[in-house]
Amino acid sequence: MPFTPFHLGPPLLLGVILYKWLDLPALLVGSVIIDVRAALVVFGPLKPPIHGILTTFIGGTIIASLLAAAFSVLPSSIEDLLVRLRLTENTSSRAILAGSLIGVYSHVILDSILYTDARPFSPIAWNPFFVDGVRFIPVYAGCTLAGILGLLALAVKCRSKP
C-alpha cells in the first residue's frame, strides 16, 4: 500500500480482540516494518521492484523473527512504559512472536491482494491473493474501518482498566 498507516488497521483490531494472546506493540510494528524496503526503493537507495523479498512469507518470517528477538530484549524501562500505557498485557516470548508473525503476514497478504508484483510464495510466482479487478478504495476503506474500530475498542479497553 502506498500509505503504510493503512496496514495498521486490521492488526490493531485483531490485536485488541486477541489482547491476551498477542503482544500489541510487536503486532503493530510487524504490520508496517515491511515497508522499510519499499521506502528505500521509492526514495532511491534500492532498485525496484517495490515488493521484493520482504513481501513474501519467507522474507516476512525472517523479519518477524528478528523483530520478535528485538522485542524480547527490550529494556525494562521501555517494557514498563508499554504496560503503563496499557499497550501490552502479555509480553511472553510466544505472544511477541505471534504478534510479530501476524503483523508481518497481514502486510504480505494486504499487499498481495492489491499488487501484481507481490509474490507471497516466492520463489514461486503464484499469488493466490491477487484478484484482477479488485479496487484499492474498498481495501483502503476496510483497513480504515478496522483501524477506527480498533482504536475505539482500545479506548474502551484502556478506560475500563483501573
ZADRENVEX-407746 format. One record per atom (N, C-alpha, C): atom name; x, y, z. Coordinates in steps of 0.02 Angstrom, whole numbers. Layout:
N
+------+--------+--------+--------+
: dopa :      u :      v :      w :
+------+--------+--------+--------+
:   CA :      X :      Y :      Z :
...
+------+--------+--------+--------+
//
This chain:
162
+------+--------+--------+--------+
: dopa :      u :      v :      w :
+------+--------+--------+--------+
:    N :     42 :    -59 :      0 :
:   CA :      0 :      0 :      0 :
:    C :     44 :     61 :      0 :
:    N :     25 :    111 :    -36 :
:   CA :     69 :    170 :    -39 :
:    C :     69 :    209 :     26 :
:    N :     19 :    201 :     67 :
:   CA :     16 :    235 :    130 :
:    C :     19 :    183 :    186 :
:    N :     77 :    174 :    213 :
:   CA :     90 :    123 :    263 :
:    C :     40 :    122 :    321 :
:    N :     16 :    180 :    345 :
:   CA :    -30 :    177 :    402 :
:    C :    -93 :    135 :    390 :
:    N :   -114 :    125 :    328 :
:   CA :   -171 :     82 :    314 :
:    C :   -158 :     11 :    340 :
:    N :    -96 :     -9 :    340 :
:   CA :    -78 :    -76 :    364 :
:    C :    -90 :    -86 :    438 :
:    N :    -97 :    -32 :    476 :
:   CA :   -107 :    -37 :    548 :
:    C :   -179 :    -57 :    567 :
:    N :   -228 :    -41 :    525 :
:   CA :   -298 :    -51 :    542 :
:    C :   -317 :   -122 :    561 :
:    N :   -312 :   -170 :    515 :
:   CA :   -332 :   -239 :    532 :
:    C :   -293 :   -269 :    590 :
:    N :   -226 :   -261 :    594 :
:   CA :   -191 :   -289 :    652 :
:    C :   -210 :   -256 :    718 :
:    N :   -225 :   -192 :    717 :
:   CA :   -246 :   -158 :    778 :
:    C :   -311 :   -189 :    804 :
:    N :   -360 :   -196 :    760 :
:   CA :   -423 :   -226 :    780 :
:    C :   -414 :   -297 :    805 :
:    N :   -375 :   -336 :    768 :
:   CA :   -362 :   -405 :    788 :
:    C :   -324 :   -407 :    854 :
:    N :   -276 :   -362 :    861 :
:   CA :   -236 :   -360 :    922 :
:    C :   -276 :   -344 :    984 :
:    N :   -325 :   -299 :    977 :
:   CA :   -367 :   -283 :   1035 :
:    C :   -413 :   -342 :   1051 :
:    N :   -438 :   -375 :    999 :
:   CA :   -482 :   -433 :   1010 :
:    C :   -443 :   -490 :   1043 :
:    N :   -381 :   -502 :   1020 :
:   CA :   -340 :   -557 :   1045 :
:    C :   -286 :   -533 :   1093 :
:    N :   -302 :   -483 :   1131 :
:   CA :   -256 :   -449 :   1176 :
:    C :   -219 :   -495 :   1224 :
:    N :   -252 :   -547 :   1247 :
:   CA :   -220 :   -592 :   1296 :
:    C :   -168 :   -638 :   1264 :
:    N :   -170 :   -646 :   1199 :
:   CA :   -126 :   -694 :   1166 :
:    C :    -74 :   -662 :   1121 :
:    N :    -82 :   -597 :   1106 :
:   CA :    -36 :   -563 :   1061 :
:    C :     -5 :   -502 :   1095 :
:    N :     57 :   -489 :   1079 :
:   CA :     90 :   -428 :   1102 :
:    C :     73 :   -373 :   1053 :
:    N :     32 :   -325 :   1074 :
:   CA :      7 :   -274 :   1029 :
:    C :     63 :   -232 :    997 :
:    N :    113 :   -208 :   1035 :
:   CA :    166 :   -170 :   1002 :
:    C :    203 :   -210 :    947 :
:    N :    218 :   -273 :    961 :
:   CA :    251 :   -315 :    910 :
:    C :    207 :   -324 :    849 :
:    N :    142 :   -332 :    861 :
:   CA :     94 :   -340 :    806 :
:    C :     92 :   -278 :    762 :
:    N :     89 :   -220 :    793 :
:   CA :     85 :   -157 :    755 :
:    C :    150 :   -142 :    717 :
:    N :    206 :   -151 :    751 :
:   CA :    270 :   -139 :    716 :
:    C :    278 :   -189 :    659 :
:    N :    260 :   -252 :    672 :
:   CA :    264 :   -303 :    620 :
:    C :    223 :   -286 :    559 :
:    N :    166 :   -252 :    569 :
:   CA :    122 :   -237 :    513 :
:    C :    148 :   -181 :    468 :
:    N :    197 :   -143 :    491 :
:   CA :    223 :    -89 :    449 :
:    C :    298 :    -95 :    432 :
:    N :    334 :   -138 :    467 :
:   CA :    406 :   -141 :    458 :
:    C :    426 :   -163 :    387 :
:    N :    384 :   -201 :    354 :
:   CA :    397 :   -224 :    287 :
:    C :    407 :   -166 :    238 :
:    N :    374 :   -110 :    251 :
:   CA :    378 :    -53 :    205 :
:    C :    444 :    -15 :    210 :
:    N :    488 :    -35 :    254 :
:   CA :    554 :     -3 :    257 :
:    C :    589 :    -12 :    189 :
:    N :    586 :    -73 :    163 :
:   CA :    617 :    -87 :     98 :
:    C :    583 :    -46 :     43 :
:    N :    517 :    -43 :     44 :
:   CA :    479 :     -5 :     -7 :
:    C :    499 :     69 :     -5 :
:    N :    507 :     96 :     55 :
:   CA :    528 :    166 :     62 :
:    C :    598 :    176 :     32 :
:    N :    642 :    128 :     43 :
:   CA :    710 :    133 :     15 :
:    C :    709 :    129 :    -61 :
:    N :    661 :     94 :    -89 :
:   CA :    654 :     93 :   -162 :
:    C :    626 :    160 :   -187 :
:    N :    573 :    184 :   -155 :
:   CA :    541 :    246 :   -175 :
:    C :    589 :    305 :   -169 :
:    N :    629 :    307 :   -116 :
:   CA :    673 :    364 :   -104 :
:    C :    744 :    355 :   -131 :
:    N :    756 :    301 :   -167 :
:   CA :    817 :    297 :   -205 :
:    C :    871 :    246 :   -192 :
:    N :    888 :    229 :   -131 :
:   CA :    946 :    185 :   -122 :
:    C :    939 :    115 :   -152 :
:    N :    878 :     88 :   -152 :
:   CA :    868 :     21 :   -181 :
:    C :    832 :     25 :   -247 :
:    N :    842 :    -25 :   -288 :
:   CA :    810 :    -28 :   -354 :
:    C :    745 :    -69 :   -349 :
:    N :    696 :    -54 :   -394 :
:   CA :    634 :    -92 :   -395 :
:    C :    647 :   -167 :   -407 :
:    N :    599 :   -208 :   -392 :
:   CA :    529 :   -193 :   -379 :
:    C :    518 :   -170 :   -306 :
:    N :    464 :   -135 :   -296 :
:   CA :    447 :   -112 :   -229 :
:    C :    432 :   -172 :   -184 :
:    N :    394 :   -219 :   -210 :
:   CA :    375 :   -278 :   -170 :
:    C :    425 :   -333 :   -182 :
:    N :    478 :   -333 :   -143 :
:   CA :    531 :   -382 :   -152 :
:    C :    526 :   -438 :   -102 :
:    N :    582 :   -462 :    -81 :
:   CA :    587 :   -521 :    -38 :
:    C :    551 :   -513 :     29 :
:    N :    547 :   -451 :     55 :
:   CA :    514 :   -442 :    119 :
:    C :    438 :   -451 :    114 :
:    N :    411 :   -442 :     54 :
:   CA :    339 :   -451 :     44 :
:    C :    325 :   -523 :     23 :
:    N :    359 :   -570 :     56 :
:   CA :    347 :   -641 :     45 :
:    C :    341 :   -673 :    114 :
:    N :    313 :   -733 :    116 :
:   CA :    308 :   -767 :    181 :
:    C :    376 :   -788 :    207 :
:    N :    422 :   -804 :    163 :
:   CA :    490 :   -822 :    185 :
:    C :    526 :   -761 :    214 :
:    N :    528 :   -707 :    175 :
:   CA :    560 :   -646 :    198 :
:    C :    525 :   -618 :    259 :
:    N :    458 :   -621 :    259 :
:   CA :    420 :   -596 :    316 :
:    C :    434 :   -635 :    379 :
:    N :    442 :   -701 :    372 :
:   CA :    457 :   -742 :    431 :
:    C :    524 :   -724 :    461 :
:    N :    572 :   -711 :    418 :
:   CA :    639 :   -690 :    443 :
:    C :    633 :   -623 :    479 :
:    N :    598 :   -575 :    449 :
:   CA :    590 :   -509 :    480 :
:    C :    552 :   -515 :    546 :
:    N :    498 :   -555 :    547 :
:   CA :    459 :   -564 :    608 :
:    C :    501 :   -596 :    663 :
:    N :    544 :   -643 :    645 :
:   CA :    587 :   -675 :    695 :
:    C :    637 :   -625 :    724 :
:    N :    667 :   -584 :    681 :
:   CA :    713 :   -533 :    705 :
:    C :    677 :   -481 :    749 :
:    N :    617 :   -463 :    728 :
:   CA :    578 :   -415 :    767 :
:    C :    560 :   -444 :    835 :
:    N :    540 :   -508 :    837 :
:   CA :    523 :   -540 :    900 :
:    C :    585 :   -543 :    946 :
:    N :    642 :   -558 :    917 :
:   CA :    704 :   -560 :    956 :
:    C :    718 :   -491 :    985 :
:    N :    709 :   -439 :    945 :
:   CA :    722 :   -370 :    969 :
:    C :    673 :   -352 :   1025 :
:    N :    609 :   -369 :   1016 :
:   CA :    559 :   -353 :   1067 :
:    C :    571 :   -393 :   1131 :
:    N :    598 :   -451 :   1125 :
:   CA :    610 :   -494 :   1184 :
:    C :    665 :   -467 :   1229 :
:    N :    708 :   -425 :   1203 :
:   CA :    763 :   -398 :   1243 :
:    C :    755 :   -323 :   1256 :
:    N :    693 :   -298 :   1252 :
:   CA :    682 :   -227 :   1266 :
:    C :    703 :   -213 :   1338 :
:    N :    732 :   -155 :   1348 :
:   CA :    749 :   -136 :   1417 :
:    C :    686 :   -133 :   1460 :
:    N :    693 :   -147 :   1524 :
:   CA :    634 :   -149 :   1568 :
:    C :    600 :    -80 :   1571 :
:    N :    637 :    -26 :   1561 :
:   CA :    606 :     40 :   1563 :
:    C :    556 :     49 :   1506 :
:    N :    571 :     22 :   1448 :
:   CA :    525 :     26 :   1391 :
:    C :    466 :    -20 :   1403 :
:    N :    480 :    -80 :   1429 :
:   CA :    426 :   -127 :   1445 :
:    C :    379 :    -97 :   1496 :
:    N :    406 :    -64 :   1548 :
:   CA :    364 :    -33 :   1599 :
:    C :    321 :     22 :   1569 :
:    N :    349 :     61 :   1523 :
:   CA :    311 :    113 :   1489 :
:    C :    253 :     84 :   1449 :
:    N :    266 :     30 :   1412 :
:   CA :    213 :     -3 :   1373 :
:    C :    157 :    -28 :   1418 :
:    N :    175 :    -56 :   1475 :
:   CA :    124 :    -81 :   1522 :
:    C :     85 :    -22 :   1551 :
:    N :    120 :     32 :   1569 :
:   CA :     86 :     91 :   1597 :
:    C :     38 :    122 :   1546 :
:    N :     57 :    121 :   1483 :
:   CA :     13 :    148 :   1430 :
:    C :    -41 :     98 :   1409 :
:    N :    -39 :     39 :   1441 :
:   CA :    -86 :    -15 :   1428 :
:    C :    -83 :    -37 :   1355 :
:    N :    -23 :    -36 :   1327 :
:   CA :    -15 :    -59 :   1258 :
:    C :      2 :   -133 :   1254 :
:    N :     12 :   -164 :   1311 :
:   CA :     25 :   -236 :   1310 :
:    C :      3 :   -266 :   1376 :
:    N :    -17 :   -328 :   1371 :
:   CA :    -37 :   -365 :   1431 :
:    C :      4 :   -428 :   1437 :
:    N :     25 :   -453 :   1380 :
:   CA :     61 :   -516 :   1378 :
:    C :    127 :   -506 :   1342 :
:    N :    181 :   -505 :   1379 :
:   CA :    247 :   -496 :   1349 :
:    C :    287 :   -560 :   1346 :
:    N :    252 :   -617 :   1344 :
:   CA :    288 :   -680 :   1339 :
:    C :    320 :   -686 :   1270 :
:    N :    370 :   -727 :   1265 :
:   CA :    404 :   -738 :   1200 :
:    C :    355 :   -763 :   1148 :
:    N :    309 :   -806 :   1169 :
:   CA :    259 :   -833 :   1122 :
:    C :    213 :   -778 :   1096 :
:    N :    190 :   -733 :   1141 :
:   CA :    146 :   -678 :   1121 :
:    C :    182 :   -629 :   1075 :
:    N :    245 :   -617 :   1089 :
:   CA :    285 :   -571 :   1048 :
:    C :    295 :   -601 :    978 :
:    N :    314 :   -665 :    975 :
:   CA :    324 :   -697 :    910 :
:    C :    258 :   -700 :    871 :
:    N :    204 :   -718 :    905 :
:   CA :    139 :   -722 :    871 :
:    C :    119 :   -653 :    844 :
:    N :    128 :   -601 :    884 :
:   CA :    112 :   -533 :    862 :
:    C :    154 :   -513 :    802 :
:    N :    219 :   -527 :    805 :
:   CA :    264 :   -510 :    750 :
:    C :    244 :   -546 :    686 :
:    N :    231 :   -611 :    691 :
:   CA :    213 :   -650 :    632 :
:    C :    146 :   -628 :    602 :
:    N :     96 :   -619 :    644 :
:   CA :     31 :   -598 :    618 :
:    C :     34 :   -529 :    587 :
:    N :     71 :   -484 :    618 :
:   CA :     79 :   -416 :    590 :
:    C :    112 :   -418 :    522 :
:    N :    168 :   -454 :    517 :
:   CA :    204 :   -459 :    453 :
:    C :    162 :   -494 :    400 :
:    N :    131 :   -550 :    420 :
:   CA :     91 :   -587 :    371 :
:    C :     31 :   -547 :    347 :
:    N :      1 :   -506 :    391 :
:   CA :    -55 :   -465 :    369 :
:    C :    -31 :   -416 :    315 :
:    N :     29 :   -390 :    323 :
:   CA :     57 :   -344 :    274 :
:    C :     68 :   -380 :    207 :
:    N :     97 :   -440 :    210 :
:   CA :    109 :   -479 :    149 :
:    C :     43 :   -492 :    113 :
:    N :     -8 :   -512 :    150 :
:   CA :    -72 :   -528 :    119 :
:    C :   -106 :   -466 :     90 :
:    N :   -106 :   -410 :    127 :
:   CA :   -137 :   -349 :    101 :
:    C :   -103 :   -326 :     37 :
:    N :    -36 :   -326 :     37 :
:   CA :     -1 :   -306 :    -25 :
:    C :    -14 :   -355 :    -81 :
:    N :    -19 :   -419 :    -65 :
:   CA :    -31 :   -471 :   -116 :
:    C :   -100 :   -465 :   -147 :
:    N :   -148 :   -439 :   -110 :
:   CA :   -215 :   -429 :   -137 :
:    C :   -214 :   -375 :   -192 :
:    N :   -173 :   -325 :   -182 :
:   CA :   -176 :   -265 :   -225 :
:    C :   -124 :   -262 :   -281 :
:    N :    -67 :   -293 :   -273 :
:   CA :    -12 :   -280 :   -320 :
:    C :      9 :   -342 :   -358 :
:    N :     16 :   -332 :   -424 :
:   CA :     36 :   -388 :   -467 :
:    C :    108 :   -409 :   -456 :
:    N :    151 :   -364 :   -430 :
:   CA :    221 :   -382 :   -420 :
:    C :    233 :   -415 :   -353 :
:    N :    182 :   -422 :   -311 :
:   CA :    190 :   -457 :   -247 :
:    C :    190 :   -532 :   -260 :
:    N :    238 :   -566 :   -231 :
:   CA :    245 :   -639 :   -238 :
:    C :    250 :   -670 :   -169 :
:    N :    194 :   -681 :   -135 :
:   CA :    197 :   -703 :    -65 :
:    C :    230 :   -771 :    -55 :
:    N :    229 :   -814 :   -107 :
:   CA :    259 :   -880 :   -101 :
:    C :    325 :   -885 :   -140 :
:    N :    358 :   -829 :   -150 :
:   CA :    421 :   -828 :   -186 :
:    C :    468 :   -881 :   -156 :
:    N :    503 :   -916 :   -198 :
:   CA :    520 :   -905 :   -268 :
:    C :    465 :   -926 :   -318 :
:    N :    411 :   -955 :   -294 :
:   CA :    356 :   -971 :   -339 :
:    C :    319 :   -907 :   -356 :
:    N :    303 :   -896 :   -419 :
:   CA :    271 :   -834 :   -440 :
:    C :    197 :   -831 :   -424 :
:    N :    168 :   -885 :   -401 :
:   CA :     97 :   -890 :   -387 :
:    C :     75 :   -842 :   -332 :
:    N :     23 :   -804 :   -345 :
:   CA :     -6 :   -759 :   -295 :
:    C :    -81 :   -773 :   -292 :
:    N :   -103 :   -816 :   -246 :
:   CA :   -174 :   -833 :   -242 :
:    C :   -217 :   -777 :   -214 :
:    N :   -186 :   -726 :   -185 :
:   CA :   -225 :   -672 :   -154 :
:    C :   -244 :   -618 :   -203 :
:    N :   -206 :   -610 :   -257 :
:   CA :   -220 :   -558 :   -306 :
:    C :   -281 :   -576 :   -347 :
:    N :   -328 :   -530 :   -350 :
:   CA :   -388 :   -540 :   -390 :
:    C :   -392 :   -481 :   -438 :
:    N :   -385 :   -496 :   -501 :
:   CA :   -388 :   -443 :   -552 :
:    C :   -454 :   -407 :   -546 :
:    N :   -452 :   -343 :   -544 :
:   CA :   -512 :   -303 :   -539 :
:    C :   -527 :   -278 :   -469 :
:    N :   -492 :   -304 :   -419 :
:   CA :   -502 :   -279 :   -351 :
:    C :   -478 :   -207 :   -350 :
:    N :   -519 :   -164 :   -325 :
:   CA :   -503 :    -93 :   -323 :
:    C :   -470 :    -75 :   -256 :
:    N :   -429 :    -24 :   -259 :
:   CA :   -393 :     -2 :   -200 :
:    C :   -440 :     27 :   -147 :
:    N :   -489 :     66 :   -168 :
:   CA :   -532 :    102 :   -121 :
:    C :   -568 :     55 :    -72 :
:    N :   -599 :      0 :    -93 :
:   CA :   -630 :    -44 :    -43 :
:    C :   -580 :    -74 :      7 :
:    N :   -520 :    -90 :    -16 :
:   CA :   -469 :   -117 :     29 :
:    C :   -447 :    -63 :     79 :
:    N :   -435 :     -3 :     54 :
:   CA :   -416 :     52 :     99 :
:    C :   -472 :     68 :    148 :
:    N :   -534 :     67 :    123 :
:   CA :   -592 :     81 :    166 :
:    C :   -597 :     27 :    221 :
:    N :   -587 :    -35 :    203 :
:   CA :   -589 :    -89 :    252 :
:    C :   -534 :    -81 :    304 :
:    N :   -474 :    -63 :    282 :
:   CA :   -419 :    -53 :    329 :
:    C :   -433 :      7 :    375 :
:    N :   -462 :     60 :    347 :
:   CA :   -479 :    119 :    386 :
:    C :   -533 :    102 :    437 :
:    N :   -585 :     67 :    416 :
:   CA :   -639 :     48 :    462 :
:    C :   -611 :      3 :    518 :
:    N :   -569 :    -45 :    500 :
:   CA :   -539 :    -88 :    551 :
:    C :   -498 :    -47 :    600 :
:    N :   -461 :      2 :    574 :
:   CA :   -421 :     46 :    618 :
:    C :   -463 :     87 :    665 :
:    N :   -518 :    114 :    640 :
:   CA :   -563 :    154 :    682 :
:    C :   -594 :    109 :    736 :
:    N :   -618 :     50 :    716 :
:   CA :   -647 :      4 :    765 :
:    C :   -594 :    -18 :    816 :
:    N :   -533 :    -30 :    792 :
:   CA :   -479 :    -49 :    837 :
:    C :   -462 :      6 :    887 :
:    N :   -461 :     68 :    864 :
:   CA :   -448 :    125 :    910 :
:    C :   -504 :    132 :    962 :
:    N :   -566 :    125 :    939 :
:   CA :   -623 :    129 :    985 :
:    C :   -620 :     73 :   1036 :
:    N :   -606 :     12 :   1013 :
:   CA :   -602 :    -46 :   1059 :
:    C :   -544 :    -37 :   1108 :
:    N :   -488 :    -10 :   1084 :
:   CA :   -431 :      2 :   1129 :
:    C :   -448 :     55 :   1181 :
:    N :   -483 :    107 :   1160 :
:   CA :   -503 :    160 :   1206 :
:    C :   -550 :    132 :   1260 :
:    N :   -597 :     91 :   1240 :
:   CA :   -642 :     60 :   1288 :
:    C :   -603 :     15 :   1335 :
:    N :   -557 :    -24 :   1308 :
:   CA :   -516 :    -70 :   1349 :
:    C :   -475 :    -31 :   1400 :
:    N :   -443 :     22 :   1377 :
:   CA :   -400 :     62 :   1421 :
:    C :   -441 :     98 :   1474 :
:    N :   -499 :    121 :   1455 :
:   CA :   -542 :    158 :   1502 :
:    C :   -571 :    112 :   1556 :
:    N :   -582 :     49 :   1538 :
:   CA :   -613 :      3 :   1585 :
:    C :   -563 :    -25 :   1636 :
:    N :   -498 :    -16 :   1623 :
:   CA :   -447 :    -41 :   1669 :
:    C :   -432 :     13 :   1721 :
:    N :   -418 :    -10 :   1782 :
:   CA :   -401 :     38 :   1835 :
:    C :   -334 :     72 :   1823 :
+------+--------+--------+--------+
//
